[in-house]
Amino acid sequence: MHSEIRRVGNSKGIILPKAILEQCNFEETVDLKVIEGGLMITPVHKKRAGWEQAFRNAEPENDVLTQEWQSFSNETDEEEWVW
């Protein structure tokens, strides 16, 4: 595919078709790297993207470590602490 380089203010740019943007998962920010005879464009994803959903999907009752931790009893858990 060929694309025309266009003037954008004092710089120049290219228009990326929507299909390419979707196929490459480009969102708001991309990383540009000059390579031998060309330019590599890669998507930049937000740090911690998807963490909130993963946390919501986590089921502590199915987590082996959580089950083991909960099996330890502590006598002071039942008593009211006095400060």
N, C-alpha and C positions, 0 to 999 in steps of 0.2 A: 504494500500500500504506500502510496506517495502522499505527502502532505506539504502544503505550502508554508514557508516561514513568513510570518507577518510582523509588521511593526506594531509594537505595543508600547506607546510612550517613547522613552529613550532606549527601550530594549526591543527584543524580538521574541516571538513565541510561535507555537504551533497549536492547532486545534485538535484535540483528541476526540474521536467519535464516542458516543455514549456506549456502544457495544464494547469497545476496547476498555473504557473505564470500568465497566461492570466485570468484564472477563479478568482484568488484572486486579480487581478489588481496590481500585484507587478511590480514596475518599477526599478529604480536604487537603492532605499534605502528602508529598512524595519526596523520596530521596533521589538526588541526581548524582551520578558518578561517571566521570569521564573514563572510558576504557579505550583500548587500541582502536583507533579510527571510528569511534562512536560514542554514544551516550547511553547509559543504562539508567532506567527509571524504575524504582521499586516503591511499593506502598509503605507508608509509615502509619502504623496503627497506634492508637492511644494506649499509653501504658496502663496496664491492669484492665484492659478491655475484656469484658465478659466475667470479671471476678464476681461482681454482684450477683449475676444470674447463677454462676456456679455455686456460690455460697447459699443462695436460696434453694438450689436443687439438692444440696447436701442433706443427707438424712442421717443424723447422729445415731439413731437407733440401729442402723445397719453398719456402723463404723466399729470395727473390732477394737481399736484403741479406746474409743469412748466407752464401750462395754466393759473392758478390762478396768479402766480407771474408776468407773462407777461401782465396781465390785469391792473396792477398798472402802471400809467404813472408818469413820473417825468419831470417837466418842464426843468430841467437842462440837461436832456438827449439830447435835441435838440440844446442846445447852446454849442459853443466852449468854453472850459475852458481856462483861462488865468493864467499862473503860474508866 
